[in-house]
Amino acid sequence: MSNIICIGSGNMGYALMKGASSLSSGIKIFFTDTDKEKARNASDSLKAQVIESNTEAVKKGDYIFLAVKPQVLPHVLFEIEGALKERVNSKSPPVVVSMAAGWSIKKIQETVSCRLPVVRIMPNTPALIGKGVIAFSPSSEVPEEKIQELKEILGCSGIVDKIDERCMDAVTGLSGSGPAFVYLFIEALADGGVRAGLPRDKALEYAAQTVVGAASMIRETGKHPGELKDMVTSPGGTTIEGIASLENGAFRGTVMKAVEAACRRSAELG
């Protein structure tokens, strides 16, 4: 049985542990957090357990998920450095799984002054409903069997994809931050519907389902978005009129800049 420790019980840590808890057997989940009530609530909802200290957690975990903000990570690593070194020296190192934006594998290893197994991941919030994107990049110290087990654990929360670590900031800008951009677009679509005369509840329902359906068309047909766009766009029709308005507002360029800005911020946080 593998012990999974989640240091931090915020949205992302909870989402991945929720997915892991759906595995039928072989997994035991523990939470630790400075906010003890938050850790207890997360633990109770998943029938997991709470550990009082991060150091104690590191001593018993097979996988240590660092589900804390990048600004908090240095403090956490300083706190658990001794326990990690002990386990590395005893030839039983845990796999440290970090989701802190901007923090490279090398920087984590240098901060704790040992070459422990580290997997850097970037999930997104749709993992809460098993529809996430989880990119991961393992260090050379992670055994293949641990990589496979981790993929099974993460796979309960969405699509799992191995990627070169140099691309991780770009992943953060696209799929990590992307849901917020999509929510903003859905809200704007709904506002447009309301402005055109639809009731608010209908406009929001139609907008959300339109985005779900359009995304599914890309995934299930394998067609390029431009080709699918052209299927909707008749000469002189309503759609091309709307597209022209979006282009006048630099829609595509603005979205690209949003991803680039989030990517830059990820690098800065490291």
C-alpha positions as CSV (number, residue, x, y, z in Angstrom):
1,M,0.0,0.0,0.0
2,S,1.3,3.5,-0.9
3,N,1.0,6.4,1.5
4,I,0.2,9.7,-0.3
5,I,0.9,12.8,1.7
6,C,-0.6,16.1,0.6
7,I,1.1,19.1,2.2
8,G,-1.6,21.7,1.7
9,S,-5.3,21.2,1.4
10,G,-6.3,23.9,-1.0
11,N,-8.3,23.5,-4.2
12,M,-5.6,21.8,-6.3
13,G,-4.2,19.5,-3.6
14,Y,-7.8,18.5,-2.7
15,A,-8.7,17.9,-6.3
16,L,-5.8,15.4,-6.9
17,M,-6.4,13.6,-3.7
18,K,-10.1,13.4,-4.5
19,G,-9.1,11.6,-7.7
20,A,-6.7,9.4,-6.0
21,S,-9.3,8.4,-3.4
22,S,-11.4,6.8,-6.2
23,L,-8.7,4.1,-6.7
24,S,-10.2,0.8,-5.4
25,S,-7.2,-0.2,-3.3
26,G,-3.5,0.3,-2.5
27,I,-3.7,4.0,-1.6
28,K,-3.8,5.7,1.8
29,I,-4.1,9.5,1.8
30,F,-3.0,11.9,4.5
31,F,-3.3,15.7,4.7
32,T,-1.2,18.2,6.6
33,D,-1.8,22.0,6.6
34,T,-1.1,25.0,8.8
35,D,-4.9,25.5,8.8
36,K,-5.8,22.4,10.8
37,E,-9.6,22.8,10.3
38,K,-9.1,23.0,6.5
39,A,-7.0,19.8,6.6
40,R,-9.7,18.1,8.8
41,N,-12.5,19.1,6.4
42,A,-10.6,17.8,3.4
43,S,-9.7,14.6,5.2
44,D,-13.2,13.9,6.4
45,S,-14.7,14.4,3.0
46,L,-12.3,11.8,1.4
47,K,-12.1,9.5,4.4
48,A,-8.4,10.3,4.7
49,Q,-6.3,11.2,7.7
50,V,-4.6,14.3,9.1
51,I,-1.0,14.4,10.2
52,E,0.0,17.1,12.6
53,S,3.4,18.1,11.2
54,N,5.1,18.2,7.8
55,T,8.2,16.5,9.2
56,E,6.1,13.6,10.5
57,A,4.4,13.4,7.1
58,V,7.6,13.1,5.2
59,K,8.8,10.2,7.4
60,K,5.8,8.0,6.4
61,G,5.0,9.1,2.8
62,D,5.8,7.3,-0.4
63,Y,4.6,10.3,-2.4
64,I,4.8,13.8,-0.9
65,F,2.6,16.2,-2.8
66,L,3.7,19.8,-2.3
67,A,0.3,21.5,-2.8
68,V,1.4,25.0,-1.6
69,K,1.9,28.3,-3.4
70,P,5.3,29.1,-4.8
71,Q,5.8,31.8,-2.2
72,V,5.3,29.3,0.6
73,L,7.4,26.5,-0.9
74,P,10.8,27.7,0.5
75,H,9.4,27.6,4.1
76,V,8.0,24.1,3.6
77,L,11.2,22.8,2.0
78,F,13.3,24.3,4.8
79,E,11.0,22.6,7.4
80,I,11.2,19.1,5.8
81,E,14.8,19.2,4.5
82,G,16.2,17.2,7.4
83,A,13.5,14.4,7.1
84,L,14.1,14.2,3.4
85,K,17.8,13.9,3.8
86,E,17.3,11.1,6.3
87,R,15.2,9.1,3.9
88,V,17.6,9.7,1.0
89,N,20.5,8.5,3.2
90,S,18.6,5.4,4.3
91,K,17.9,4.5,0.6
92,S,14.2,4.9,1.0
93,P,13.5,8.3,-0.5
94,P,9.9,9.4,-1.1
95,V,8.9,10.8,-4.5
96,V,8.3,14.5,-4.1
97,V,5.5,15.8,-6.4
98,S,5.6,19.6,-6.7
99,M,2.9,21.7,-8.4
100,A,4.4,25.1,-7.5
101,A,4.6,27.3,-10.6
102,G,8.0,28.3,-11.7
103,W,10.0,26.0,-9.3
104,S,12.3,23.7,-11.3
105,I,13.3,20.3,-10.3
106,K,16.9,21.5,-9.9
107,K,15.9,24.3,-7.7
108,I,13.9,22.0,-5.4
109,Q,16.8,19.6,-5.1
110,E,19.3,22.4,-4.5
111,T,17.0,23.9,-1.8
112,V,17.0,20.7,0.2
113,S,20.6,19.9,-0.7
114,C,20.1,16.4,-1.9
115,R,19.2,14.6,-5.2
116,L,15.9,13.2,-4.1
117,P,13.3,11.9,-6.7
118,V,11.2,14.9,-7.8
119,V,8.2,15.0,-10.2
120,R,7.1,18.5,-11.3
121,I,3.4,18.7,-12.3
122,M,1.0,21.3,-13.5
123,P,-2.6,20.4,-13.0
124,N,-5.7,22.6,-13.5
125,T,-8.9,23.1,-11.6
126,P,-11.1,20.9,-13.8
127,A,-9.3,18.0,-12.0
128,L,-11.9,18.6,-9.3
129,I,-14.4,16.8,-11.6
130,G,-12.0,14.4,-13.2
131,K,-11.6,16.6,-16.4
132,G,-8.3,18.1,-15.7
133,V,-5.0,18.3,-17.7
134,I,-2.0,17.2,-15.6
135,A,1.4,17.7,-17.3
136,F,4.3,16.0,-15.5
137,S,8.1,15.9,-15.7
138,P,10.1,13.5,-13.6
139,S,13.7,13.8,-12.5
140,S,16.2,11.0,-13.4
141,E,16.0,9.7,-9.8
142,V,12.4,8.6,-10.1
143,P,12.1,4.9,-10.8
144,E,10.0,3.8,-13.8
145,E,7.6,1.9,-11.6
146,K,7.0,5.0,-9.5
147,I,6.3,7.0,-12.6
148,Q,3.7,4.4,-13.7
149,E,2.0,4.4,-10.3
150,L,2.0,8.2,-10.2
151,K,0.3,8.3,-13.6
152,E,-2.4,5.9,-12.3
153,I,-2.9,8.2,-9.3
154,L,-3.1,11.4,-11.3
155,G,-5.1,9.7,-14.1
156,C,-8.2,9.7,-11.8
157,S,-8.2,13.5,-12.1
158,G,-7.9,13.9,-15.9
159,I,-5.5,13.6,-18.8
160,V,-1.9,12.9,-17.8
161,D,0.8,13.8,-20.2
162,K,4.6,13.6,-19.8
163,I,6.4,16.7,-21.0
164,D,9.9,18.2,-21.1
165,E,10.4,20.3,-18.1
166,R,11.5,23.3,-20.2
167,C,7.9,23.5,-21.4
168,M,6.4,23.7,-17.9
169,D,6.0,27.4,-17.7
170,A,4.2,27.4,-21.1
171,V,1.9,24.6,-19.7
172,T,1.2,26.8,-16.7
173,G,0.2,29.7,-18.9
174,L,-2.0,27.6,-21.1
175,S,-3.7,24.8,-19.3
176,G,-2.9,25.9,-15.7
177,S,-4.3,29.4,-16.1
178,G,-6.5,28.7,-19.1
179,P,-9.7,27.7,-17.2
180,A,-9.9,31.2,-15.9
181,F,-9.6,32.6,-19.4
182,V,-12.4,30.2,-20.6
183,Y,-14.6,31.2,-17.7
184,L,-14.2,34.8,-18.7
185,F,-15.1,34.0,-22.3
186,I,-18.2,32.0,-21.2
187,E,-19.3,34.9,-18.9
188,A,-18.8,37.3,-21.8
189,L,-20.8,35.0,-24.2
190,A,-23.6,34.9,-21.6
191,D,-23.5,38.7,-21.2
192,G,-23.8,39.0,-24.9
193,G,-26.9,36.7,-24.9
194,V,-28.5,38.8,-22.1
195,R,-27.7,42.0,-24.0
196,A,-29.5,40.4,-27.1
197,G,-32.5,39.6,-25.0
198,L,-32.0,36.1,-23.4
199,P,-32.8,35.5,-19.8
200,R,-29.7,35.2,-17.7
201,D,-30.1,31.6,-16.7
202,K,-30.7,30.6,-20.4
203,A,-27.8,32.6,-21.6
204,L,-25.3,31.0,-19.2
205,E,-26.6,27.5,-19.9
206,Y,-26.3,28.0,-23.6
207,A,-22.9,29.6,-23.4
208,A,-21.4,26.9,-21.2
209,Q,-22.8,24.1,-23.3
210,T,-21.6,25.8,-26.5
211,V,-18.0,25.8,-25.2
212,V,-18.3,22.1,-24.0
213,G,-19.7,21.1,-27.4
214,A,-17.2,23.0,-29.4
215,A,-14.3,21.6,-27.4
216,S,-15.7,18.1,-27.8
217,M,-15.9,18.6,-31.6
218,I,-12.1,19.3,-31.7
219,R,-11.3,16.3,-29.5
220,E,-13.6,13.8,-31.2
221,T,-13.3,14.8,-34.8
222,G,-9.6,15.5,-34.8
223,K,-10.3,18.5,-37.1
224,H,-8.3,21.7,-36.8
225,P,-10.3,24.5,-35.0
226,G,-10.0,26.6,-38.2
227,E,-11.7,23.9,-40.2
228,L,-14.5,23.6,-37.7
229,K,-14.9,27.4,-37.6
230,D,-15.3,27.4,-41.4
231,M,-18.1,24.8,-41.1
232,V,-20.2,27.4,-39.1
233,T,-19.2,30.4,-41.2
234,S,-21.5,31.1,-44.2
235,P,-20.8,33.8,-46.7
236,G,-22.4,37.0,-45.6
237,G,-23.9,35.3,-42.6
238,T,-24.2,36.0,-38.9
239,T,-21.1,34.1,-37.8
240,I,-18.7,35.9,-40.1
241,E,-20.1,39.2,-38.8
242,G,-19.4,38.2,-35.3
243,I,-15.9,36.9,-36.1
244,A,-15.1,40.3,-37.8
245,S,-16.1,42.0,-34.6
246,L,-13.8,39.8,-32.6
247,E,-11.0,40.4,-35.0
248,N,-11.5,44.1,-34.7
249,G,-11.0,43.7,-31.0
250,A,-7.8,41.7,-31.5
251,F,-9.4,38.7,-29.9
252,R,-6.9,36.1,-30.9
253,G,-3.9,38.3,-30.2
254,T,-5.3,39.2,-26.8
255,V,-5.7,35.6,-25.8
256,M,-2.2,34.8,-27.0
257,K,-0.9,37.7,-24.9
258,A,-2.8,36.4,-21.8
259,V,-1.1,33.0,-22.1
260,E,2.3,34.6,-22.6
261,A,1.8,36.9,-19.6
262,A,0.9,33.9,-17.4
263,C,3.9,32.0,-18.7
264,R,6.2,34.9,-17.8
265,R,4.7,35.2,-14.4
266,S,5.3,31.4,-13.8
267,A,9.0,31.9,-14.7
268,E,9.2,34.9,-12.3
269,L,7.7,32.9,-9.4
270,G,10.6,30.5,-9.8
